[in-house]
């Protein structure tokens, strides 16, 4: 968001995705939801195994999803927890969220100039 120059006034800037308007706020909400879903699945998985998730595997809330994903996937464990979901999250951020936010903000600013 910071790299795209996001301001609160950009919240309702939107692009069309498959014929439906998707706002910057929608992208932000989806990004938050993906992250919370990942956190919940990781916790549930640890609970099912009746183990605790070590602190080094619990990314702090302020840690970017990109960095958290890289750290967990690269943890050296035989099967990193939720590795496939993490890769899907990274792909969504890079292929959809970031370009969508940048395009929506760019469109908004080019029409208001």
MARDREN-128512 format. One record per atom (N, C-alpha, C): residue in three letters; chain; atom name; x, y, z. Coordinates in steps of 0.2 Angstrom, whole numbers, plus 5000, padded with zeros to 4 digits. Atoms other than C-alpha are relative to their C-alpha. Last residue first. Example, Ala and Ser with C-alpha at 12.3 -4.5 7.8 and 13.67 -1.06 7.14 Angstrom:
BEGIN
+------+------+------+------+------+------+
: code : unit : site :    u :    v :    w :
+------+------+------+------+------+------+
:  ser :    A :    N : 4996 : 4994 : 4999 :
:  ser :    A :   CA : 5068 : 4995 : 5036 :
:  ser :    A :    C : 4996 : 5005 : 5003 :
:  ala :    A :    N : 5004 : 4994 : 5000 :
:  ala :    A :   CA : 5062 : 4978 : 5039 :
:  ala :    A :    C : 5004 : 5006 : 5000 :
+------+------+------+------+------+------+
//
This chain:
BEGIN
+------+------+------+------+------+------+
: code : unit : site :    u :    v :    w :
+------+------+------+------+------+------+
:  unk :    A :    N : 4995 : 4995 : 5002 :
:  unk :    A :   CA : 4972 : 5078 : 4936 :
:  unk :    A :    C : 4997 : 5004 : 4995 :
:  unk :    A :    N : 5001 : 4994 : 4996 :
:  unk :    A :   CA : 4957 : 5068 : 4944 :
:  unk :    A :    C : 5005 : 5006 : 4998 :
:  unk :    A :    N : 5006 : 4996 : 5001 :
:  unk :    A :   CA : 4956 : 5056 : 4930 :
:  unk :    A :    C : 4999 : 5006 : 5004 :
:  unk :    A :    N : 5000 : 4997 : 5007 :
:  unk :    A :   CA : 4974 : 5051 : 4931 :
:  unk :    A :    C : 4994 : 5004 : 4998 :
:  unk :    A :    N : 4996 : 4994 : 5000 :
:  unk :    A :   CA : 4973 : 5050 : 4950 :
:  unk :    A :    C : 5001 : 5003 : 4993 :
:  unk :    A :    N : 5003 : 4994 : 4996 :
:  unk :    A :   CA : 4959 : 5038 : 4950 :
:  unk :    A :    C : 5004 : 5006 : 4999 :
:  unk :    A :    N : 5006 : 4998 : 5004 :
:  unk :    A :   CA : 4966 : 5027 : 4936 :
:  unk :    A :    C : 4997 : 5006 : 5004 :
:  unk :    A :    N : 4998 : 4996 : 5006 :
:  unk :    A :   CA : 4983 : 5026 : 4945 :
:  unk :    A :    C : 4994 : 5003 : 4996 :
:  unk :    A :    N : 4997 : 4994 : 4997 :
:  unk :    A :   CA : 4975 : 5021 : 4962 :
:  unk :    A :    C : 5002 : 5005 : 4994 :
:  unk :    A :    N : 5006 : 4996 : 4998 :
:  unk :    A :   CA : 4964 : 5008 : 4953 :
:  unk :    A :    C : 5003 : 5007 : 5003 :
:  unk :    A :    N : 5004 : 4998 : 5006 :
:  unk :    A :   CA : 4979 : 5001 : 4943 :
:  unk :    A :    C : 4995 : 5005 : 5003 :
:  unk :    A :    N : 4996 : 4995 : 5004 :
:  unk :    A :   CA : 4991 : 5001 : 4958 :
:  unk :    A :    C : 4996 : 5003 : 4995 :
:  unk :    A :    N : 5000 : 4994 : 4996 :
:  unk :    A :   CA : 4978 : 4992 : 4969 :
:  unk :    A :    C : 5004 : 5005 : 4996 :
:  unk :    A :    N : 5007 : 4997 : 5000 :
:  unk :    A :   CA : 4974 : 4979 : 4955 :
:  unk :    A :    C : 5000 : 5007 : 5004 :
:  unk :    A :    N : 5002 : 4997 : 5007 :
:  unk :    A :   CA : 4993 : 4976 : 4951 :
:  unk :    A :    C : 4993 : 5004 : 5001 :
:  unk :    A :    N : 4995 : 4994 : 5001 :
:  unk :    A :   CA : 4997 : 4973 : 4970 :
:  unk :    A :    C : 4998 : 5004 : 4993 :
:  unk :    A :    N : 5001 : 4995 : 4996 :
:  unk :    A :   CA : 4981 : 4962 : 4973 :
:  unk :    A :    C : 5005 : 5006 : 4999 :
:  unk :    A :    N : 5006 : 4996 : 5000 :
:  unk :    A :   CA : 4981 : 4952 : 4958 :
:  unk :    A :    C : 4999 : 5006 : 5004 :
:  unk :    A :    N : 5003 : 5000 : 5006 :
:  unk :    A :   CA : 4997 : 4944 : 4952 :
:  unk :    A :    C : 4993 : 5003 : 5000 :
:  unk :    A :    N : 4996 : 4998 : 5006 :
:  unk :    A :   CA : 5009 : 4947 : 4966 :
:  unk :    A :    C : 4996 : 5001 : 4994 :
:  unk :    A :    N : 4997 : 4993 : 4998 :
:  unk :    A :   CA : 4997 : 4946 : 4981 :
:  unk :    A :    C : 5003 : 5003 : 4994 :
:  unk :    A :    N : 5005 : 4996 : 5000 :
:  unk :    A :   CA : 4988 : 4931 : 4973 :
:  unk :    A :    C : 5002 : 5007 : 5002 :
:  unk :    A :    N : 5002 : 4999 : 5007 :
:  unk :    A :   CA : 5004 : 4922 : 4969 :
:  unk :    A :    C : 4994 : 5005 : 5000 :
:  unk :    A :    N : 4995 : 4996 : 5003 :
:  unk :    A :   CA : 5010 : 4925 : 4987 :
:  unk :    A :    C : 4998 : 5001 : 4993 :
:  unk :    A :    N : 5001 : 4994 : 4998 :
:  unk :    A :   CA : 4994 : 4918 : 4994 :
:  unk :    A :    C : 5005 : 5005 : 4997 :
:  unk :    A :    N : 5006 : 4997 : 5003 :
:  unk :    A :   CA : 4994 : 4903 : 4983 :
:  unk :    A :    C : 5000 : 5007 : 5002 :
:  unk :    A :    N : 4999 : 4998 : 5006 :
:  unk :    A :   CA : 5012 : 4900 : 4989 :
:  unk :    A :    C : 4994 : 5003 : 4996 :
:  unk :    A :    N : 4995 : 4994 : 4999 :
:  unk :    A :   CA : 5007 : 4901 : 5007 :
:  unk :    A :    C : 5002 : 5002 : 4993 :
:  unk :    A :    N : 5005 : 4994 : 4998 :
:  unk :    A :   CA : 4992 : 4889 : 5004 :
:  unk :    A :    C : 5005 : 5007 : 5000 :
:  unk :    A :    N : 5004 : 4999 : 5006 :
:  unk :    A :   CA : 5004 : 4876 : 4996 :
:  unk :    A :    C : 4996 : 5007 : 5001 :
:  unk :    A :    N : 4995 : 4997 : 5006 :
:  unk :    A :   CA : 5017 : 4878 : 5010 :
:  unk :    A :    C : 4996 : 5002 : 4994 :
:  unk :    A :    N : 5004 : 4996 : 5004 :
:  unk :    A :   CA : 5003 : 4876 : 5024 :
:  unk :    A :    C : 5004 : 5003 : 4994 :
:  unk :    A :    N : 5007 : 4999 : 4999 :
:  unk :    A :   CA : 5016 : 4870 : 5036 :
:  unk :    A :    C : 4996 : 5004 : 4995 :
:  unk :    A :    N : 5001 : 4993 : 4996 :
:  unk :    A :   CA : 5033 : 4867 : 5029 :
:  unk :    A :    C : 4992 : 5000 : 5000 :
:  unk :    A :    N : 5006 : 4998 : 5003 :
:  unk :    A :   CA : 5035 : 4848 : 5024 :
:  unk :    A :    C : 4998 : 5007 : 5004 :
:  unk :    A :    N : 5001 : 5005 : 5006 :
:  unk :    A :   CA : 5052 : 4841 : 5028 :
:  unk :    A :    C : 4994 : 5003 : 4996 :
:  unk :    A :    N : 5004 : 5005 : 4998 :
:  unk :    A :   CA : 5056 : 4857 : 5039 :
:  unk :    A :    C : 4998 : 4995 : 4994 :
:  unk :    A :    N : 4996 : 5007 : 5000 :
:  unk :    A :   CA : 5070 : 4867 : 5033 :
:  unk :    A :    C : 4996 : 4994 : 5002 :
:  unk :    A :    N : 4998 : 5001 : 4993 :
:  unk :    A :   CA : 5061 : 4884 : 5038 :
:  unk :    A :    C : 5004 : 4993 : 5000 :
:  unk :    A :    N : 4992 : 5002 : 5000 :
:  unk :    A :   CA : 5062 : 4890 : 5020 :
:  unk :    A :    C : 5002 : 4998 : 5007 :
:  unk :    A :    N : 4998 : 5005 : 5005 :
:  unk :    A :   CA : 5043 : 4889 : 5018 :
:  unk :    A :    C : 5007 : 4998 : 5000 :
:  unk :    A :    N : 5003 : 5007 : 4999 :
:  unk :    A :   CA : 5040 : 4897 : 5034 :
:  unk :    A :    C : 5002 : 4995 : 4995 :
:  unk :    A :    N : 4997 : 5003 : 4994 :
:  unk :    A :   CA : 5052 : 4911 : 5032 :
:  unk :    A :    C : 4998 : 4993 : 5002 :
:  unk :    A :    N : 4993 : 5002 : 5002 :
:  unk :    A :   CA : 5047 : 4915 : 5014 :
:  unk :    A :    C : 5003 : 4996 : 5006 :
:  unk :    A :    N : 5000 : 5006 : 5004 :
:  unk :    A :   CA : 5029 : 4915 : 5019 :
:  unk :    A :    C : 5007 : 4998 : 4998 :
:  unk :    A :    N : 5002 : 5006 : 4995 :
:  unk :    A :   CA : 5032 : 4927 : 5034 :
:  unk :    A :    C : 5000 : 4994 : 4995 :
:  unk :    A :    N : 4995 : 5003 : 4996 :
:  unk :    A :   CA : 5042 : 4938 : 5022 :
:  unk :    A :    C : 4998 : 4994 : 5005 :
:  unk :    A :    N : 4994 : 5002 : 5004 :
:  unk :    A :   CA : 5029 : 4940 : 5009 :
:  unk :    A :    C : 5005 : 4997 : 5004 :
:  unk :    A :    N : 5001 : 5007 : 5002 :
:  unk :    A :   CA : 5015 : 4941 : 5022 :
:  unk :    A :    C : 5005 : 4997 : 4995 :
:  unk :    A :    N : 5004 : 5000 : 5006 :
:  unk :    A :   CA : 5023 : 4956 : 5029 :
:  unk :    A :    C : 4999 : 4993 : 4998 :
:  unk :    A :    N : 4996 : 5003 : 5006 :
:  unk :    A :   CA : 5027 : 4955 : 5047 :
:  unk :    A :    C : 4997 : 4999 : 4994 :
:  unk :    A :    N : 4997 : 4995 : 5004 :
:  unk :    A :   CA : 5017 : 4967 : 5058 :
:  unk :    A :    C : 5005 : 4997 : 4994 :
:  unk :    A :    N : 5005 : 4997 : 5004 :
:  unk :    A :   CA : 5006 : 4953 : 5065 :
:  unk :    A :    C : 5003 : 5005 : 4995 :
:  unk :    A :    N : 5004 : 4994 : 4997 :
:  unk :    A :   CA : 5021 : 4944 : 5071 :
:  unk :    A :    C : 4996 : 5003 : 4995 :
:  unk :    A :    N : 4998 : 4993 : 5002 :
:  unk :    A :   CA : 5025 : 4928 : 5062 :
:  unk :    A :    C : 4997 : 5005 : 5004 :
:  unk :    A :    N : 5006 : 4995 : 4999 :
:  unk :    A :   CA : 5023 : 4913 : 5073 :
:  unk :    A :    C : 5002 : 5006 : 4998 :
:  unk :    A :    N : 5005 : 5002 : 5006 :
:  unk :    A :   CA : 5035 : 4899 : 5067 :
:  unk :    A :    C : 4994 : 5005 : 5000 :
:  unk :    A :    N : 4996 : 4998 : 5006 :
:  unk :    A :   CA : 5050 : 4906 : 5078 :
:  unk :    A :    C : 4995 : 4999 : 4994 :
:  unk :    A :    N : 5000 : 4993 : 5001 :
:  unk :    A :   CA : 5037 : 4906 : 5093 :
:  unk :    A :    C : 5004 : 5002 : 4993 :
:  unk :    A :    N : 4994 : 4997 : 4997 :
:  unk :    A :   CA : 5035 : 4887 : 5091 :
:  unk :    A :    C : 5000 : 5008 : 4998 :
:  unk :    A :    N : 4996 : 4997 : 5005 :
:  unk :    A :   CA : 5017 : 4882 : 5087 :
:  unk :    A :    C : 5006 : 5004 : 5003 :
:  unk :    A :    N : 5000 : 4993 : 5000 :
:  unk :    A :   CA : 5011 : 4871 : 5101 :
:  unk :    A :    C : 5004 : 5002 : 4994 :
:  unk :    A :    N : 4994 : 4997 : 4999 :
:  unk :    A :   CA : 5007 : 4853 : 5099 :
:  unk :    A :    C : 4999 : 5008 : 5000 :
:  unk :    A :    N : 4999 : 4999 : 4993 :
:  unk :    A :   CA : 4992 : 4843 : 5100 :
:  unk :    A :    C : 5007 : 5002 : 5002 :
:  unk :    A :    N : 4994 : 5004 : 4998 :
:  unk :    A :   CA : 4993 : 4838 : 5082 :
:  unk :    A :    C : 5002 : 5000 : 5007 :
:  unk :    A :    N : 5002 : 5007 : 5001 :
:  unk :    A :   CA : 4975 : 4844 : 5080 :
:  unk :    A :    C : 5006 : 4995 : 5001 :
:  unk :    A :    N : 5005 : 5003 : 4995 :
:  unk :    A :   CA : 4980 : 4860 : 5089 :
:  unk :    A :    C : 4998 : 4993 : 4999 :
:  unk :    A :    N : 4996 : 5002 : 4994 :
:  unk :    A :   CA : 4995 : 4863 : 5077 :
:  unk :    A :    C : 4996 : 4997 : 5006 :
:  unk :    A :    N : 4995 : 5005 : 5002 :
:  unk :    A :   CA : 4984 : 4862 : 5062 :
:  unk :    A :    C : 5004 : 4998 : 5006 :
:  unk :    A :    N : 5004 : 5006 : 5000 :
:  unk :    A :   CA : 4971 : 4873 : 5070 :
:  unk :    A :    C : 5004 : 4994 : 4999 :
:  unk :    A :    N : 5002 : 5002 : 4993 :
:  unk :    A :   CA : 4984 : 4886 : 5073 :
:  unk :    A :    C : 4996 : 4994 : 5001 :
:  unk :    A :    N : 4993 : 5002 : 4997 :
:  unk :    A :   CA : 4991 : 4885 : 5055 :
:  unk :    A :    C : 4999 : 4999 : 5008 :
:  unk :    A :    N : 4999 : 5007 : 5002 :
:  unk :    A :   CA : 4973 : 4886 : 5048 :
:  unk :    A :    C : 5006 : 4997 : 5004 :
:  unk :    A :    N : 5005 : 5005 : 4996 :
:  unk :    A :   CA : 4969 : 4901 : 5059 :
:  unk :    A :    C : 5001 : 4993 : 4998 :
:  unk :    A :    N : 4998 : 5000 : 4993 :
:  unk :    A :   CA : 4985 : 4911 : 5053 :
:  unk :    A :    C : 4995 : 4995 : 5004 :
:  unk :    A :    N : 4994 : 5004 : 4999 :
:  unk :    A :   CA : 4981 : 4906 : 5035 :
:  unk :    A :    C : 5002 : 5000 : 5007 :
:  unk :    A :    N : 5002 : 5007 : 5002 :
:  unk :    A :   CA : 4963 : 4912 : 5036 :
:  unk :    A :    C : 5006 : 4996 : 5001 :
:  unk :    A :    N : 5003 : 5003 : 4994 :
:  unk :    A :   CA : 4969 : 4928 : 5045 :
:  unk :    A :    C : 4998 : 4993 : 4999 :
:  unk :    A :    N : 4995 : 5000 : 4994 :
:  unk :    A :   CA : 4981 : 4932 : 5031 :
:  unk :    A :    C : 4997 : 4997 : 5006 :
:  unk :    A :    N : 4996 : 5006 : 5002 :
:  unk :    A :   CA : 4968 : 4928 : 5017 :
:  unk :    A :    C : 5005 : 4999 : 5006 :
:  unk :    A :    N : 5003 : 5006 : 4999 :
:  unk :    A :   CA : 4956 : 4939 : 5026 :
:  unk :    A :    C : 5004 : 4994 : 4998 :
:  unk :    A :    N : 5000 : 5001 : 4992 :
:  unk :    A :   CA : 4968 : 4954 : 5028 :
:  unk :    A :    C : 4997 : 4993 : 5001 :
:  unk :    A :    N : 4993 : 5001 : 4998 :
:  unk :    A :   CA : 4972 : 4953 : 5009 :
:  unk :    A :    C : 5000 : 4998 : 5008 :
:  unk :    A :    N : 4998 : 5007 : 5002 :
:  unk :    A :   CA : 4954 : 4951 : 5005 :
:  unk :    A :    C : 5007 : 4998 : 5002 :
:  unk :    A :    N : 5004 : 5004 : 4996 :
:  unk :    A :   CA : 4949 : 4967 : 5015 :
:  unk :    A :    C : 5002 : 4993 : 4998 :
:  unk :    A :    N : 4997 : 5000 : 4993 :
:  unk :    A :   CA : 4964 : 4977 : 5007 :
:  unk :    A :    C : 4996 : 4995 : 5004 :
:  unk :    A :    N : 4994 : 5004 : 5000 :
:  unk :    A :   CA : 4958 : 4971 : 4990 :
:  unk :    A :    C : 5003 : 5000 : 5007 :
:  unk :    A :    N : 5001 : 5007 : 5001 :
:  unk :    A :   CA : 4940 : 4976 : 4993 :
:  unk :    A :    C : 5007 : 4996 : 5000 :
:  unk :    A :    N : 5002 : 5003 : 4994 :
:  unk :    A :   CA : 4946 : 4993 : 5000 :
:  unk :    A :    C : 4998 : 4992 : 5000 :
:  unk :    A :    N : 4993 : 5001 : 4996 :
:  unk :    A :   CA : 4956 : 4996 : 4984 :
:  unk :    A :    C : 4998 : 4997 : 5007 :
:  unk :    A :    N : 4997 : 4994 : 4998 :
:  unk :    A :   CA : 4939 : 4993 : 4975 :
:  unk :    A :    C : 5007 : 4999 : 5004 :
:  unk :    A :    N : 4997 : 5002 : 4994 :
:  unk :    A :   CA : 4933 : 4979 : 4964 :
:  unk :    A :    C : 5004 : 5006 : 5003 :
:  unk :    A :    N : 4996 : 4995 : 4997 :
:  unk :    A :   CA : 4920 : 4983 : 4951 :
:  unk :    A :    C : 5003 : 4998 : 5007 :
:  unk :    A :    N : 5002 : 4997 : 4993 :
:  unk :    A :   CA : 4913 : 4968 : 4943 :
:  unk :    A :    C : 5005 : 5005 : 5003 :
:  unk :    A :    N : 5007 : 4996 : 5001 :
:  unk :    A :   CA : 4914 : 4964 : 4924 :
:  unk :    A :    C : 4998 : 5002 : 5007 :
:  unk :    A :    N : 5005 : 5005 : 5003 :
:  unk :    A :   CA : 4928 : 4950 : 4926 :
:  unk :    A :    C : 4993 : 5004 : 5000 :
:  unk :    A :    N : 4997 : 5007 : 5000 :
:  unk :    A :   CA : 4938 : 4962 : 4937 :
:  unk :    A :    C : 4994 : 4996 : 4998 :
:  unk :    A :    N : 5005 : 5005 : 5002 :
:  unk :    A :   CA : 4934 : 4981 : 4934 :
:  unk :    A :    C : 5004 : 4993 : 5000 :
:  unk :    A :    N : 4999 : 5002 : 5007 :
:  unk :    A :   CA : 4945 : 4993 : 4943 :
:  unk :    A :    C : 4994 : 4995 : 4999 :
:  unk :    A :    N : 5001 : 5007 : 5002 :
:  unk :    A :   CA : 4941 : 5003 : 4959 :
:  unk :    A :    C : 5002 : 4999 : 4992 :
:  unk :    A :    N : 4997 : 5000 : 5007 :
:  unk :    A :   CA : 4946 : 5019 : 4969 :
:  unk :    A :    C : 4999 : 4992 : 4998 :
:  unk :    A :    N : 5005 : 5002 : 5004 :
:  unk :    A :   CA : 4935 : 5018 : 4985 :
:  unk :    A :    C : 5002 : 5000 : 4992 :
:  unk :    A :    N : 5003 : 5006 : 4998 :
:  unk :    A :   CA : 4949 : 5018 : 4997 :
:  unk :    A :    C : 4995 : 4997 : 4995 :
:  unk :    A :    N : 5000 : 5005 : 5006 :
:  unk :    A :   CA : 4959 : 5030 : 4987 :
:  unk :    A :    C : 4996 : 4994 : 5002 :
:  unk :    A :    N : 5004 : 4997 : 5006 :
:  unk :    A :   CA : 4955 : 5045 : 4999 :
:  unk :    A :    C : 4999 : 4995 : 4994 :
:  unk :    A :    N : 5007 : 5002 : 4998 :
:  unk :    A :   CA : 4963 : 5035 : 5013 :
:  unk :    A :    C : 4995 : 5002 : 4995 :
:  unk :    A :    N : 5002 : 4996 : 4995 :
:  unk :    A :   CA : 4980 : 5037 : 5004 :
:  unk :    A :    C : 4992 : 4998 : 5002 :
:  unk :    A :    N : 5007 : 5000 : 4998 :
:  unk :    A :   CA : 4989 : 5024 : 4995 :
:  unk :    A :    C : 4999 : 5005 : 5005 :
:  unk :    A :    N : 5002 : 4993 : 4998 :
:  unk :    A :   CA : 5006 : 5029 : 4987 :
:  unk :    A :    C : 4993 : 5000 : 5003 :
:  unk :    A :    N : 5005 : 4998 : 5005 :
:  unk :    A :   CA : 5007 : 5012 : 4978 :
:  unk :    A :    C : 4998 : 5007 : 5002 :
:  unk :    A :    N : 4997 : 5000 : 5007 :
:  unk :    A :   CA : 5023 : 5008 : 4988 :
:  unk :    A :    C : 4996 : 5003 : 4995 :
:  unk :    A :    N : 4995 : 4994 : 5000 :
:  unk :    A :   CA : 5014 : 5012 : 5004 :
:  unk :    A :    C : 5003 : 5001 : 4994 :
:  unk :    A :    N : 5004 : 4994 : 5000 :
:  unk :    A :   CA : 5000 : 5000 : 5000 :
:  unk :    A :    C : 5004 : 5006 : 5000 :
+------+------+------+------+------+------+
//
